[in-house]
Amino acid sequence: MGGLTIEWTKSAMRGVRVSLTAGIGLLALSACAGPMAPQQRQAESMPTPGKVPKGPRFATAGDLVAAMEKAGLDCETVRSRDYDGSSTTDCVATVDGVKVENEISVFDPDVVSKTEIGTSIESRRTGAYAQTLVAAGNWYIRVMDPPSAPAVAKALHAVVLDAKGKGAETPKYPLPRIPSTPTYKKVDTLADDVAASVGCFQRETTSTGSIKCETGKPGSGSTDCAVLTLHPTHARRDAALREAIKYRGVPAELVTAGNWTVNLCDTTLGGKVARDLGGVVVAYDGR
């Protein structure tokens, strides 16, 4: 990847908003991809993938959440919505120590045909921000953390439908030698250190346990976002880093060490945060 850089110096790009939490990765885009908008139904028809089993089937997204819990995979509901012919629930489950957000879509077969479900599945699995799904019967789940999809599929006797096409794979880009320390027990402590370096105000804890905040000074007119995340293992941390730098045309600036990452929307701040917190910068210019 010619545009990938690993550095301690400031980047020239500014203002990119890329999320780095395991379940967070590009949530704004997911909000635009409801279960099946009318215009999707008019798209070229695609069959449901042949390996998708005929069951289990569920009447509502809430029933599917209950089935997850019965299988030992508790999933705390964040929001629920009803549409004509479908119901959806977003919930957060803990898989191998990682909080993972899941977008559940269940379809009424009397309103939505199997072909329409197949078309919706295809639209989600392709494109620049291709999604990993778990599917069976009359439903599918977008698993926001793809490595967790097999565990979700096993709990529900379903199959994993990997993302395909552009943006489907997370390349094994080389990462810098990441310091083993400092580490943090609480993300709030990491936020305090970021605040002392470049500012971290208007803090908001996400459903997956990360903190979103604004860098800069309140009222200055030059603030920008940051996402702070703790990771249970180095492998999970590295996977999150690679996920953030894989999208062509989307610059990213991250600082990392130990068990944490800071994803900075203001890409000029990486060098200072790295120096102040004892981390390294992983940056991608989007090319």
C-alpha positions as a printed NumPy array, in Angstrom:
array([[  0.   ,   0.   ,   0.   ],
       [  1.961,   2.963,  -1.273],
       [  0.122,   5.494,   0.864],
       [  0.702,   3.81 ,   4.235],
       [  3.136,   5.617,   6.496],
       [  4.406,   4.865,   9.983],
       [  5.785,   7.982,  11.575],
       [  6.268,  10.22 ,  14.584],
       [  5.808,  13.402,  12.539],
       [  2.601,  15.317,  11.854],
       [  0.473,  14.432,   8.872],
       [ -0.598,  17.04 ,   6.345],
       [ -4.185,  15.843,   6.084],
       [ -6.995,  17.145,   8.335],
       [-10.498,  16.45 ,   9.456],
       [-11.056,  12.793,   8.614],
       [-13.574,  10.96 ,  10.794],
       [-12.751,   7.264,  11.002],
       [-13.899,   5.154,  13.957],
       [-11.625,   2.489,  15.397],
       [-13.569,   0.517,  17.983],
       [-14.18 ,  -3.141,  17.393],
       [-17.86 ,  -2.658,  17.   ],
       [-17.614,   0.934,  15.887],
       [-16.037,   0.893,  12.427],
       [-18.059,   3.326,  10.317],
       [-21.334,   3.426,  12.203],
       [-22.616,   6.43 ,  10.277],
       [-22.591,   4.363,   7.11 ],
       [-24.497,   1.523,   8.746],
       [-27.274,   3.91 ,   9.715],
       [-27.783,   4.622,   6.023],
       [-28.097,   0.942,   5.199],
       [-31.405,  -0.061,   6.77 ],
       [-32.665,  -3.565,   6.249],
       [-34.258,  -2.901,   2.891],
       [-35.213,   0.497,   1.568],
       [-37.765,   0.693,  -1.288],
       [-35.057,   1.66 ,  -3.768],
       [-33.15 ,  -1.515,  -2.858],
       [-36.17 ,  -3.596,  -3.802],
       [-36.026,  -2.089,  -7.285],
       [-32.354,  -3.031,  -7.738],
       [-31.234,  -6.016,  -9.789],
       [-32.534,  -9.141,  -8.071],
       [-30.044, -11.467,  -6.41 ],
       [-30.802, -14.881,  -4.918],
       [-30.056, -15.68 ,  -1.315],
       [-26.627, -17.389,  -1.191],
       [-27.064, -21.143,  -1.516],
       [-25.233, -21.983,   1.7  ],
       [-27.69 , -20.011,   3.852],
       [-29.732, -22.573,   5.829],
       [-33.534, -22.459,   5.784],
       [-33.687, -22.058,   9.545],
       [-33.918, -21.103,  12.257],
       [-36.557, -18.484,  11.487],
       [-37.777, -15.712,  13.775],
       [-40.873, -13.545,  13.882],
       [-39.063, -10.447,  15.16 ],
       [-35.564,  -9.153,  15.835],
       [-36.391,  -9.307,  19.532],
       [-36.994, -13.049,  19.228],
       [-33.569, -13.443,  17.642],
       [-31.935, -11.537,  20.513],
       [-33.681, -13.899,  22.928],
       [-32.281, -16.87 ,  20.989],
       [-28.773, -15.424,  21.268],
       [-29.181, -15.116,  25.019],
       [-30.505, -18.672,  25.284],
       [-27.377, -19.83 ,  23.446],
       [-25.188, -18.07 ,  26.011],
       [-24.434, -14.982,  23.938],
       [-26.149, -12.159,  25.805],
       [-26.738,  -9.141,  23.577],
       [-27.827,  -5.897,  25.24 ],
       [-30.296,  -3.978,  23.089],
       [-29.218,  -0.469,  22.119],
       [-32.057,   0.457,  19.772],
       [-34.938,  -1.193,  17.916],
       [-36.901,  -0.164,  14.831],
       [-39.842,  -1.468,  12.861],
       [-40.299,  -1.191,   9.101],
       [-42.91 ,  -2.396,   6.633],
       [-42.167,  -6.109,   6.469],
       [-39.162,  -6.19 ,   8.801],
       [-37.89 ,  -5.411,  12.267],
       [-34.387,  -4.489,  13.383],
       [-32.45 ,  -4.408,  16.61 ],
       [-28.947,  -3.178,  17.335],
       [-27.389,  -4.931,  20.314],
       [-23.984,  -5.321,  21.954],
       [-22.555,  -8.737,  22.844],
       [-19.215,  -9.667,  24.388],
       [-17.25 , -12.117,  22.228],
       [-13.822, -13.28 ,  23.429],
       [-13.573, -10.24 ,  25.679],
       [-14.513,  -7.762,  22.942],
       [-17.747,  -5.766,  22.987],
       [-19.269,  -6.173,  19.535],
       [-22.225,  -4.288,  18.083],
       [-24.592,  -6.359,  15.951],
       [-27.229,  -5.02 ,  13.555],
       [-30.063,  -7.557,  13.357],
       [-32.601,  -7.559,  10.503],
       [-35.559,  -9.97 ,  10.492],
       [-37.971, -10.079,   7.552],
       [-41.644, -11.026,   7.298],
       [-41.787, -13.625,   4.464],
       [-45.379, -12.607,   3.696],
       [-44.139,  -9.116,   2.778],
       [-40.495,  -9.52 ,   1.761],
       [-39.547, -12.255,  -0.699],
       [-36.497, -14.485,  -0.455],
       [-35.103, -12.807,  -3.568],
       [-35.487,  -9.379,  -1.976],
       [-33.602, -10.61 ,   1.077],
       [-30.895, -11.939,  -1.231],
       [-30.653,  -8.577,  -2.974],
       [-30.289,  -6.806,   0.366],
       [-27.57 ,  -9.259,   1.448],
       [-25.649,  -8.711,  -1.786],
       [-25.791,  -4.917,  -1.46 ],
       [-24.32 ,  -5.12 ,   2.03 ],
       [-21.519,  -7.543,   1.132],
       [-20.174,  -5.493,  -1.774],
       [-18.79 ,  -1.996,  -2.258],
       [-16.037,   0.051,  -0.669],
       [-17.347,  -0.623,   2.842],
       [-18.32 ,  -4.259,   2.369],
       [-19.947,  -5.84 ,   5.409],
       [-19.606,  -9.249,   7.058],
       [-22.955, -10.903,   7.759],
       [-24.315, -13.883,   9.649],
       [-27.459, -15.311,   8.045],
       [-30.079, -18.062,   8.126],
       [-33.795, -18.441,   7.485],
       [-35.479, -15.043,   7.153],
       [-32.802, -12.887,   8.794],
       [-29.25 , -11.658,   8.793],
       [-26.958,  -9.86 ,  11.21 ],
       [-24.26 ,  -7.385,  10.371],
       [-21.439,  -8.18 ,  12.815],
       [-19.479,  -4.97 ,  13.241],
       [-16.362,  -6.877,  14.337],
       [-15.797,  -9.488,  11.574],
       [-13.503, -11.762,  13.659],
       [-16.458, -12.288,  16.014],
       [-18.841, -13.446,  13.258],
       [-18.076, -17.204,  13.56 ],
       [-19.017, -17.189,  17.255],
       [-22.319, -15.432,  16.481],
       [-23.04 , -17.87 ,  13.645],
       [-22.314, -20.887,  15.853],
       [-24.672, -19.651,  18.561],
       [-27.523, -19.298,  16.055],
       [-26.831, -22.323,  13.804],
       [-26.242, -19.941,  10.912],
       [-23.439, -19.243,   8.423],
       [-20.968, -16.421,   7.974],
       [-21.232, -14.489,   4.712],
       [-17.888, -12.758,   4.315],
       [-17.643,  -9.328,   2.78 ],
       [-16.548,  -9.443,  -0.826],
       [-15.255,  -7.081,  -3.451],
       [-13.44 ,  -3.83 ,  -2.817],
       [-12.795,  -3.283,   0.858],
       [-13.649,  -6.866,   1.803],
       [-10.296,  -7.983,   3.148],
       [ -8.175,  -6.306,   5.797],
       [ -4.642,  -6.496,   4.367],
       [ -1.792,  -7.46 ,   6.695],
       [ -0.121,  -4.083,   6.367],
       [  3.116,  -3.81 ,   8.332],
       [  2.746,  -2.05 ,  11.639],
       [  5.504,  -0.31 ,  13.581],
       [  7.1  ,  -1.853,  16.64 ],
       [  4.437,  -0.932,  19.163],
       [  5.61 ,  -0.266,  22.74 ],
       [  4.219,  -2.695,  25.328],
       [  3.629,   0.189,  27.75 ],
       [  1.919,   2.272,  28.895],
       [ -1.237,   0.257,  29.418],
       [ -4.535,   1.395,  30.914],
       [ -7.112,  -0.337,  33.088],
       [ -9.778,   2.276,  32.357],
       [-10.446,   4.156,  29.155],
       [-11.304,   7.234,  31.25 ],
       [ -7.668,   7.388,  32.393],
       [ -6.532,   7.275,  28.778],
       [ -8.969,  10.11 ,  28.052],
       [ -7.439,  12.17 ,  30.871],
       [ -3.967,  11.756,  29.349],
       [ -5.223,  12.674,  25.885],
       [ -6.932,  15.704,  27.432],
       [ -3.638,  16.828,  28.95 ],
       [ -1.97 ,  16.494,  25.557],
       [ -4.416,  17.844,  22.959],
       [ -7.747,  18.108,  24.776],
       [-10.562,  15.584,  25.194],
       [-13.867,  17.194,  26.171],
       [-17.548,  16.45 ,  25.528],
       [-16.793,  12.827,  26.327],
       [-19.302,  10.174,  25.329],
       [-18.998,   6.478,  26.141],
       [-20.135,   4.345,  23.206],
       [-22.135,   1.124,  23.391],
       [-18.901,  -0.851,  22.952],
       [-17.052,   0.936,  25.75 ],
       [-14.898,   3.336,  23.742],
       [-14.864,   7.073,  24.423],
       [-15.608,   9.687,  21.793],
       [-14.444,  13.202,  22.577],
       [-13.413,  16.493,  21.013],
       [ -9.792,  17.576,  20.828],
       [ -8.67 ,  21.205,  21.027],
       [-10.106,  23.844,  23.356],
       [-13.826,  24.378,  24.001],
       [-15.122,  27.46 ,  22.234],
       [-12.016,  27.851,  20.078],
       [-13.792,  26.951,  16.851],
       [-11.027,  24.517,  15.927],
       [-12.059,  21.328,  17.714],
       [-12.236,  17.869,  16.151],
       [-13.177,  14.329,  17.122],
       [-11.205,  11.429,  18.572],
       [-12.1  ,   7.84 ,  19.484],
       [-10.266,   6.155,  22.369],
       [-10.355,   2.373,  22.745],
       [ -8.872,  -0.299,  25.004],
       [ -8.243,  -3.738,  23.504],
       [ -8.157,  -7.114,  25.335],
       [ -5.212,  -8.49 ,  23.327],
       [ -2.446,  -7.207,  21.068],
       [ -3.946,  -9.213,  18.206],
       [ -7.277,  -7.39 ,  18.594],
       [ -5.471,  -4.056,  18.771],
       [ -3.524,  -4.779,  15.59 ],
       [ -6.668,  -5.935,  13.775],
       [ -8.376,  -2.667,  14.711],
       [ -5.399,  -0.669,  13.435],
       [ -5.412,  -2.5  ,  10.102],
       [ -9.171,  -2.055,   9.766],
       [ -8.785,   1.716,  10.165],
       [ -6.092,   2.091,   7.494],
       [ -7.494,  -0.173,   4.796],
       [ -9.938,   2.156,   2.996],
       [ -8.551,   3.792,  -0.126],
       [ -9.38 ,   7.494,  -0.201],
       [ -9.908,   7.666,   3.573],
       [ -6.851,   9.075,   5.391],
       [ -6.375,   7.997,   8.999],
       [ -4.136,   8.998,  11.911],
       [ -3.869,   6.749,  14.962],
       [ -1.664,   6.602,  18.034],
       [ -1.106,   3.321,  19.849],
       [  0.867,   1.504,  22.536],
       [  0.202,  -1.26 ,  25.038],
       [ -3.509,  -2.092,  25.025],
       [ -4.922,   1.136,  23.566],
       [ -5.531,   3.142,  20.422],
       [ -6.449,   6.769,  19.832],
       [ -8.037,   7.514,  16.447],
       [ -7.684,  11.224,  15.664],
       [ -9.891,  13.065,  13.218],
       [ -7.415,  15.968,  13.251],
       [ -4.511,  14.232,  11.551],
       [ -2.028,  16.917,  12.596],
       [ -2.149,  15.827,  16.241],
       [ -0.667,  12.329,  16.012],
       [  2.94 ,  13.289,  16.623],
       [  2.182,  15.267,  19.791],
       [ -0.097,  12.6  ,  21.252],
       [  2.534,   9.928,  20.528],
       [  5.262,  11.913,  22.267],
       [  3.135,  12.823,  25.259],
       [  1.65 ,   9.344,  25.803],
       [  4.652,   7.237,  24.814],
       [  3.047,   5.69 ,  21.755],
       [  3.69 ,   5.47 ,  18.021],
       [  1.756,   6.882,  15.073],
       [  0.16 ,   4.707,  12.421],
       [ -0.995,   6.911,   9.541],
       [ -2.48 ,   6.366,   6.093],
       [ -2.763,   9.202,   3.585],
       [ -5.621,   7.597,   1.637],
       [ -3.632,   6.884,  -1.526]])
